[in-house]
Amino acid sequence: MHNLNHLLKVTMAWTTIAYVICFVVVLIFPSIRELFFQYALHTSITIKNLDMNIGNFISGLIIWNVLDVVFVWLFASLYKSIK
């Protein structure tokens, strides 16, 4: 159990670092969102307004950390149970 707790903490740290970097990059270069949709997701979406504020930052950070912890916990559980 000690290793799982450590793994979850490291996952949250990496998620936080990646989320902060992505948020700042999109805040500085708003057009990068449309380029990401076009080249990485192969779709074209026009985003008219840039609605980025501290509330969106905090809620997104919490949501991504919770999702990552759930997925890593599920991965660890399956890893231990599947022979």
Backbone bond lengths (Angstrom), bond angles and torsions (degrees), N, CA, C in turn:
res aa  C-N    CA-C-N  psi(-1)  N-CA   C-N-CA  omega(-1)  CA-C   N-CA-C  phi
1 M - - - 1.452 - - 1.534 111.56 -
2 H 1.327 115.59 -30.49 1.458 119.78 179.68 1.529 110.87 -61.63
3 N 1.328 117.57 -42.52 1.458 121.03 -179.89 1.526 111.78 -66.43
4 L 1.334 117.76 -36.45 1.463 120.88 178.18 1.521 110.54 -64.65
5 N 1.330 117.25 -43.30 1.465 119.86 178.32 1.515 111.43 -61.96
6 H 1.315 116.82 -41.01 1.462 120.78 177.72 1.532 110.64 -64.76
7 L 1.318 116.53 -43.07 1.462 120.96 178.08 1.525 111.21 -60.32
8 L 1.320 117.63 -41.92 1.463 121.19 179.39 1.532 111.47 -66.51
9 K 1.326 117.41 -37.98 1.468 120.59 177.55 1.528 111.13 -65.32
10 V 1.323 116.19 -43.34 1.466 120.37 178.89 1.532 110.19 -64.59
11 T 1.327 116.42 -40.20 1.462 120.86 177.76 1.522 110.69 -60.01
12 M 1.323 116.57 -44.96 1.467 120.02 179.09 1.521 111.63 -64.74
13 A 1.327 117.20 -37.34 1.464 120.11 178.51 1.527 110.94 -64.60
14 W 1.335 117.16 -46.61 1.465 120.69 179.64 1.525 111.39 -65.24
15 T 1.319 117.18 -39.78 1.465 120.78 178.10 1.517 110.55 -62.10
16 T 1.319 116.68 -43.04 1.464 120.62 179.81 1.526 111.13 -64.21
17 I 1.318 116.88 -44.20 1.465 120.27 179.23 1.526 110.93 -61.85
18 A 1.323 117.21 -48.26 1.469 120.93 -179.18 1.523 110.93 -64.09
19 Y 1.336 117.66 -40.60 1.465 120.88 -178.53 1.529 111.10 -65.83
20 V 1.324 117.12 -43.43 1.466 120.27 179.65 1.526 110.34 -63.50
21 I 1.323 117.32 -43.98 1.465 120.20 179.06 1.526 110.97 -61.81
22 C 1.325 117.35 -47.24 1.466 120.74 179.90 1.523 111.54 -62.74
23 F 1.325 117.20 -42.53 1.467 120.75 -179.65 1.523 110.62 -61.83
24 V 1.323 116.74 -45.05 1.465 120.86 -179.57 1.523 110.98 -65.62
25 V 1.324 117.53 -42.40 1.463 120.60 179.64 1.530 110.68 -62.03
26 V 1.335 117.34 -43.99 1.473 120.35 179.15 1.525 110.41 -67.94
27 L 1.329 117.36 -33.92 1.458 120.58 177.89 1.523 110.94 -66.49
28 I 1.341 116.93 -39.74 1.461 121.15 -179.75 1.530 111.43 -77.48
29 F 1.336 117.28 -41.06 1.464 122.86 -177.69 1.534 109.49 -121.82
30 P 1.325 118.63 80.97 1.464 120.60 -175.47 1.532 114.38 -61.43
31 S 1.312 117.85 -27.89 1.465 119.72 -178.26 1.526 112.53 -70.50
32 I 1.318 117.13 -12.47 1.459 119.92 -179.22 1.522 111.45 -66.93
33 R 1.344 118.02 -24.62 1.471 120.31 178.53 1.520 110.78 -63.37
34 E 1.329 116.88 -46.92 1.462 120.13 -179.92 1.529 111.00 -65.74
35 L 1.331 117.48 -37.68 1.463 120.21 177.03 1.520 110.87 -64.51
36 F 1.330 117.03 -38.76 1.456 120.39 177.32 1.520 111.13 -62.10
37 F 1.336 116.40 -46.36 1.461 119.42 178.72 1.528 110.89 -60.98
38 Q 1.325 116.17 -41.37 1.463 120.36 -176.05 1.533 112.16 -69.48
39 Y 1.325 117.87 -46.35 1.463 119.80 -172.39 1.527 113.92 -94.34
40 A 1.317 119.03 -33.28 1.460 120.40 -178.16 1.526 112.30 -90.85
41 L 1.318 116.97 -36.61 1.464 120.46 -177.66 1.529 112.95 -104.01
42 H 1.323 117.11 -3.58 1.471 123.17 177.47 1.525 111.96 56.01
43 T 1.314 115.68 44.63 1.458 121.22 176.73 1.521 108.57 -143.62
44 S 1.298 115.91 160.57 1.458 120.51 -178.74 1.527 108.98 -118.76
45 I 1.315 115.19 113.61 1.458 121.36 179.14 1.524 107.56 -127.41
46 T 1.308 116.52 129.12 1.452 120.80 176.88 1.525 108.29 -98.27
47 I 1.310 115.73 122.56 1.457 121.66 179.46 1.518 107.37 -106.55
48 K 1.319 115.58 115.42 1.460 120.53 -172.80 1.535 112.98 -81.35
49 N 1.337 116.96 -38.83 1.456 117.87 -176.85 1.531 110.70 -121.25
50 L 1.294 114.50 151.10 1.458 121.42 178.75 1.527 107.17 -104.11
51 D 1.322 115.73 94.03 1.459 121.23 -177.10 1.521 109.25 -99.23
52 M 1.321 115.15 76.44 1.469 120.47 -178.93 1.523 107.21 -120.94
53 N 1.329 115.09 117.28 1.457 120.32 178.07 1.521 109.20 -141.52
54 I 1.317 117.03 -179.43 1.459 121.15 -175.23 1.527 111.32 -64.88
55 G 1.330 117.59 -33.36 1.465 120.38 178.14 1.518 111.80 -66.01
56 N 1.329 116.48 -43.39 1.466 120.43 176.62 1.525 111.17 -64.55
57 F 1.325 116.39 -38.20 1.463 120.62 179.50 1.523 110.69 -62.71
58 I 1.319 116.88 -49.74 1.468 120.72 -177.15 1.521 111.52 -67.29
59 S 1.331 117.22 -44.42 1.469 118.93 -179.72 1.528 111.20 -65.42
60 G 1.317 118.31 -40.40 1.459 120.99 177.20 1.515 112.24 -64.33
61 L 1.322 116.04 -40.11 1.461 120.57 178.42 1.526 110.96 -62.97
62 I 1.313 116.77 -42.94 1.473 120.74 178.94 1.523 110.54 -65.97
63 I 1.328 116.82 -46.41 1.470 120.85 -178.32 1.524 110.68 -60.63
64 W 1.333 118.00 -47.88 1.463 120.33 -178.13 1.521 111.77 -65.85
65 N 1.329 117.90 -37.59 1.464 119.82 178.15 1.522 111.29 -67.31
66 V 1.322 117.67 -41.82 1.468 120.54 178.80 1.528 110.04 -63.47
67 L 1.335 117.32 -46.31 1.465 120.40 179.11 1.530 111.43 -60.60
68 D 1.320 116.83 -44.96 1.465 119.44 -179.99 1.522 112.32 -63.52
69 V 1.325 117.72 -40.49 1.465 120.67 178.67 1.527 110.00 -63.62
70 V 1.333 117.11 -42.88 1.463 120.13 178.71 1.527 110.74 -61.98
71 F 1.328 117.25 -46.43 1.461 120.46 -178.27 1.525 112.24 -66.49
72 V 1.323 118.25 -40.56 1.461 120.94 179.28 1.520 110.31 -69.43
73 W 1.329 117.68 -39.30 1.467 120.57 176.37 1.526 110.25 -61.76
74 L 1.348 116.63 -43.53 1.460 120.68 177.94 1.531 110.59 -62.69
75 F 1.326 117.25 -43.29 1.453 120.87 177.67 1.525 110.80 -60.23
76 A 1.322 117.49 -46.13 1.462 120.95 -179.48 1.517 111.12 -64.07
77 S 1.324 117.53 -39.38 1.472 121.08 178.99 1.532 111.06 -64.57
78 L 1.317 115.45 -44.62 1.469 119.03 178.13 1.524 111.02 -66.72
79 Y 1.311 116.98 -38.12 1.462 121.17 179.79 1.524 111.19 -61.75
80 K 1.331 116.22 -39.76 1.468 119.67 179.95 1.525 112.03 -75.21
81 S 1.333 117.01 -30.46 1.473 118.54 -173.78 1.525 114.18 -90.27
82 I 1.323 118.16 -25.12 1.465 120.72 -178.47 1.525 108.91 -89.85
83 K 1.313 115.08 125.02 1.468 120.42 -178.41 1.508 110.42 -94.51
